[in-house]
Amino acid sequence: MSVKTGSPFVPELGEQYRGKLALLWMGKNDLSYDPATTDSNPPSVVIARTDATFDRLAPLIMRSLVLGYFLNQSVQWTDAETRARIAEVNAAHAARYGDLFLDIQAFMVSPLIWELAEVTPTADDLAYQVDERKPLSLSADNAQFNAAGYLAISRLIYQRLIELGWYEEPTPDVASLPVVDNFDRANGPLAGTYPNSGGVRWVNMEGMYNIQESKAIAANTTSDTVLIETGSAGC
């Protein structure tokens, strides 16, 4: 099947989740620069692709975050073109999206990333940060973060979602706070208030479970299969 040059491609999965929260972090590989080859993806093209994606989502979903690019481990100060390209894309996204833009490069070279990653940086890590490159202790390879690195970024995203009012920390409800029940009482139906619970009761358990030898067993079974182990939480 022939397709006309410039035809838009719209993935079905993208349409399916169009009304959800979107994190846009794409196009960095398209920005690769090799002075020995023809440059087919200048920063302006990469920026436009993210903008087009955001604009398609915007009419239906006002919860789109754009994540910035960062410098890989191998980037040297002599790679002025690569550094300039990354900076150009990040600056354009920051100007257009404001609070909807997360500057991963700035975060990557800040002390905050170590706090959120729960990692103590080495001397080499700090040297890489001074050089504005991805630290070794947060890297799976030259271009990718490891689990600790992505944990830090996910926590940064989480903080921004709260700041934007897109997510609220759940308020603990006293009635749903976990209270440990060791079932350390006489055999019989699991019902009513149990010891050391502060007055909390098992709800809708009458006739469903029996206490048997400090364990909770389904009342309508002839087996001894334990459905609730000692120390389980009740509501």
N, C-alpha and C positions, 0 to 999 in steps of 0.2 A: 504494500500500500504506500503510495507516495503522499508525502505531507509537505505542504507549502512552507517554505522557509519563513521563520518568524511566527509560526502557529503556536498559540499558547497550549501548554500541557497542564491540565488540572487533575491531580490525583483524586481518586474516589475516596481514599481514606481521609484526605484533607477536608473534603466536603462533609464527611460523616462526623468529624469532630470540630466543625467550623464554629460551633457555639460554645466551645470550651476555652479554658485558659491556654494560650499559645506562647511558647518560648521559641524565639527565632534566633538561631545561632548557626548560620550556614554561610557558605560561600568562601570560607578562608582558603580552601584548596584551590579555588578558581583564581585566587590572587597571586598564585606562585609566579615568580619572576625569574627568567633565565635570559641574560643579555645576549646569549648566543642564538636565541630563537625569536620568532615573531611574537610580539606581545599582543595577545588576543583578548585579554581580560584586564584592562586598566581599572583602577579603583572606582571610577565612575560607573562602570558596567556592574561591578559587584555590589556597589551601593544601591543602584537602581533595582537590582533583583530582590534585595531585602525589602526595599520600599514598596515594590509591586506586591510582594507577599503580604506585607503589613496592610496595605491599602485594600487588598481583597478581603482580608479578615475584618477590617475595621467597621464596615457597615453593620455587621452582626455581632461582633465580639469586641468589646472595648477593654479586654483584658489580655493584651499582647505585650510581652516584654522582649526587647531586642538586646542580645548579649554581644559584647564587643570582642574583638580579636586580641590575641596575645602573641608575644614573641616566643618562638620555640627555643630549645636549648642551643641549637647549632648556630643561631644568628649571632654574628660578630659585629663589632662597631664598624668594620669595613663594609658591612652589608647595608650601606646607607639607603639604597633603593628599597629594600625590604622593610626597613624601619619606617621609612617615609610613607610607604603604602599602607602599612598597618595603622599608622597615626592618622592618615587621611580618612580612612574608613571610619575609625573610631570618632574622629572629630565631627564628621558628617552625621553620624548616627546620634551623637550627643546633642548636636544642634537641633536636629529634627524631632527627637523623641523625648528629650528632657528626662523626667523622672521615670520614663518607660525604657530608659537605656541603662544597662549595667556595664560599667567599665571594668572588664575582667583584667585588662592589662594593669590598671592602677591598683586593683585589688591584689593582683598576683605579686606585686613588689612592695606591698604594705605589711606591717606587723600583724594586721588583723587576720590575714590568711592562716598564720600559724595557730592563732587562738581557735579559729573555727575548724581547722584541720586536726587539732589536738596533736600537733607534731612539734617537737623541739628542733629548730633549724641548726644545721651544721655550719661551720665556717664557710664551706663551699656554697651552701644554700644562700647565705647572706651575700657572698660575692656575686652569685648569679643575680640576685635581686638588685644589687648596685648596678650591674650590667644590664638590668631590665629584661633578663631572660628567665625562662621557667626553671625554678629550682629543682635540683636533682631529687630531693626527698618527696616531692609532690608529683613526680613524673613516672609514667609507665614506659615511655620511650621519648624520643626527641620531640614528638608533636602532641602526645596525649598525656593528660593528667592520670595519676593513679587513683586508687580508691579514696585516699586521704584528700587529694586535691579536689576530686569531685564532691566529696563530702563538704568541704569548705565552701565550694561554689553553690551547692544546694542550700546550705544554710544562709548564704548571702541572698539567694533568691527568696528564701522563706522570709527573711527580714524585710525585703522590699515588698513582698505581697502584703505583709501586715501594715507597713507604712502607707501603702496605697489604699488600704481598706478593703482589699480583695479577699482577705482571710482574717478571721478572728480566732484568737486562742479560745478554746472551749472553756467555759466557766464550770468548775467542778460542782456537781450537785451532791449535796450531802446524802441523798437517797441512793446515789449510784457509786459512792465511794467504796472501794473494795474493803471488805472486812473478812479476816481469816476465820474459817470454821473448821476445827479439827474433828468434828463429829464425835467428840469424846464424852458421850452420854449414853443413856440406856437405849437399847435397840427399840425401834419403833418408827412410826411415820416421821418423815422430815417435814416439820411444820413449826410455825411460831418463832418466838424470839430464841436466840441461842446465846450461850455464855460469852461474856466479854465482847459483846457486839454493840454496846451502847444503845440497846433498844432496837437495833435493826432486825427485821424479820425476813425469813425466806418467804417469797411471794409466789403464789400459784404453784406451789410444790406439793400441796396436800394430795395424797393419793397417787402421786407420781414417783416419789422416791422414799425408800426406807433406810434408816440408819441400821447398819449391821456390822458389828465388830469395828467400830470407828471408821466406817466407810459408807458412802451413799450408793445404794443399789436401786435400779429401776424396780418399781413395785409390781409391774405387770410382766416380769420375766421370771422364768424358772431357773435361769442360770445364775451364777455368782459373778457375772461380769460387772466390774466396778466402773461406774460412769462418772463419779466424782471422787477424786482422790482426797486423802487427808490433807488439810491445809488449803482447800479450794476457797475461793472468794464468793461471798454471797452478796446479794443486792437487796 
